[in-house]
Amino acid sequence: MSDFEFCSMLHSWGCPIEQYVGRQITEDQYKQITGNDYVGGKS
């Protein structure tokens, strides 16, 4: 299972996936999964 598939599965279960952006998935992949732009802060 890829990181993208893992995060998609978590999202389908109602789990937040924001913490995976930048580590396991890209902002574009986040948008593919959720349908929303990623607006999290960058540190």
N, C-alpha and C positions, 0 to 999 in steps of 0.2 A: 504494500500500500504506500503510495507516495504521500508526501507532506500535504499536497493539495487535496488528495482524496481524504486524508485524515481530518483536515480542517473542514472540508465539506460535510463530512459525517458529523463532526461536533456541532456545526452550525445547524444541521438538520435536526439535531436533538435539542436545540435551543440553548446551547452553550455559547458563551462569548468567545470570539476567536481573535480579538484585537491584539492580544499579547503575542500572537504568532507572526504578525506582520513584521517584516524586516529580519526575522530569524528563520522561519520555515516557509513563509509565503510572501509574495510581493504585494505591493499595493494594488496592482492590476488584478492579481489572483483574488485578493480580498473582494474587489468589486465584482468579479465573475461569480464568486460564491454568494455574496450577500445582495448584490444589485445596488449597493450604495458605495459612494466614494469613501476612501479611508481618510479620516480627519484627525487621527491621533497625532499627538505632539512628537517631535523628534528631539532626542537629547544627545 
